[in-house]
Amino acid sequence: MKVELLFASASLAVALAAGEIALRFFPQFDPQPEAYVGVETNSPHQYLVPDAELGWVMIPDHEFVHATDEYKVTYRSNAQGFRDERRKPPEPDDRVVAIVGDSFSFGYGIAFEQTFGAILETRLPHTQVYNFALPGYGIDQMWLSARKRALARKPALLIVAFISDDFSRSLTAHRYNMGLNKPAFELDHGVLREEAPERRPPAWLWYAPNHSRLWAGVRQLMRLVGHRYPVGEWWDLNRALLDKIREDADAAGTRVLFVYLFTQRPRPFPALVEYMHETSSGFVDLGDAPTPGPGPLTFPSDMHPNPDGHRYIAESILDWIAREMPELASAPTRAARASP
């Protein structure tokens, strides 16, 4: 019996080692490191700076030129560290729409006036659209930017726009490709709480998740399952964060619209659709968006929406507003504009 057990154990070890070696030839199985809070330090970034509450913001009142083979664009920030090129101050009676999101909503690679937020502002009468989206943000940072920045503007509508990758960003306290730390959260018996250095698990527990190709493969599989079925840490944590966004907006008297954005390849998210239906949330599902017109909606070399993509997003949101918030799509009456 002992011999059989040893043989089985040795066979399993050989199989795991062989699998680990074989997966090294497939870049899609490279581990995506996840850090616990307090492990890493910030590195300098070209146009982002650390922010204690949100993780990072743009260098305030700064201008940065972003040039690639596909585009050359200038990003300008306001005093709060968010992208803005407001030409005139808002009128006291203007209504407010706020956007939280990642680089897709930020307008990575396009001029400010081409972003879907700027398009919405031109199409919605007497409305100011404030964009609090920033590159690299996860669902957790979208919640924080909504709670600590966007809802302070007392918006009539809060737009939360994201891709499925943003769910994975909620599981780490450091973005390695950006060199920046961020707040992170965990579920403690179903209760959402912020990670703290004193509760950091021992380093050996993080070795396999951050170095093993097999582990990375299992993790990818679980997240694929999480797209279809509402199970696993990946889904549970982000569901709790989405719940917090809805709760905070409800307490502020603000409508919420969740927008699931497209990438280069369609990526349906049935578990998310089910969640939106169960919670009766405002939702625009663009995860399987068609390509209208003659051209693509994203830049060829990366998955960010191009100007056509942003117009498509804006039109989809405007369609929802016309159905669900028609008062926002029409000019306010004189009495409404005069009221405080």
Helices and strands as residue ranges (DSSP letters): H 2-23, G 27-29, E 48-51, E 55-58, E 63-67, E 72-76, E 95-100, H 103-106, G 112-114, H 116-123, E 127-131, H 139-148, G 150-153, E 157-162, H 165-169, E 174-175, E 180-181, E 185-188, E 191-194, G 197-199, H 204-211, H 213-228, H 233-251, E 255-260, H 270-278, E 282-285, H 307-324, H 326-329, H 334-338
